[in-house]
């Protein structure tokens, strides 16, 4: 499918890149692929792995699907270029959306199953 640039939109459609589009959309070669992004949010560095669905030339847009109460939901978020620390194609296979129901309690693991240590509190001895 050839590149299509729509003057009313800054979103790049899929296809081989032209020289104009490469200057505008820095990550156009990763469109439609699962990517791993490390980005800055204030003082915190966050990782994200999702499908790169758009590149506006100023931000990238990621998308992830999940199932909530039997309905498939879509979560999309925008990461400005200035916040991206690293981006690369993900080597991890995409997992199918998992069913999540907040009304049903999730099985929890005890601290012994997780291998956690109990910390000794000197105030408890007194």
BELCOR-V912811 format. One record per pair of residues at least 12 apart in sequence whose C-alpha atoms are under 8 Angstrom apart, sorted by the first residue. I is the first residue (numbers start at 1). GAP is how many residues later the second one is. Records with the same first field share a line. If there is no record, write none. Layout:
# BELCOR-V912811
I: GAP, GAP
This chain:
# BELCOR-V912811
1: 13, 14, 15
2: 12, 13, 14
3: 12, 13, 14, 15
10: 46, 47
11: 43, 44, 45, 46
12: 13, 16, 42, 43, 44
13: 41
14: 17, 18
17: 12
23: 34
24: 32, 33
25: 30, 31, 32, 33
26: 29, 31
27: 28, 33
28: 26, 27
30: 22, 59
31: 20, 21, 22, 23, 24
32: 19, 20, 21
33: 18, 19, 20, 56
34: 15, 16, 17, 18, 55, 56, 60
35: 14, 15, 16, 17, 52, 53, 54, 55
36: 12, 13, 14, 51, 52, 53, 54
37: 12, 47, 48, 49, 50, 51
38: 46, 47, 48, 49
39: 40, 44, 45, 46, 47
40: 43, 44, 45
41: 42
49: 41
50: 12, 13, 14
51: 12, 13
58: 22, 23
59: 19, 20, 21, 22
60: 18, 19, 20, 21
61: 15, 16, 17, 18
62: 14, 15, 16, 17
63: 12, 13, 14
64: 12
65: 32
66: 30, 31, 32, 33
67: 30, 31, 32, 33
68: 31, 32, 33
69: 30, 31, 32
70: 29
72: 25
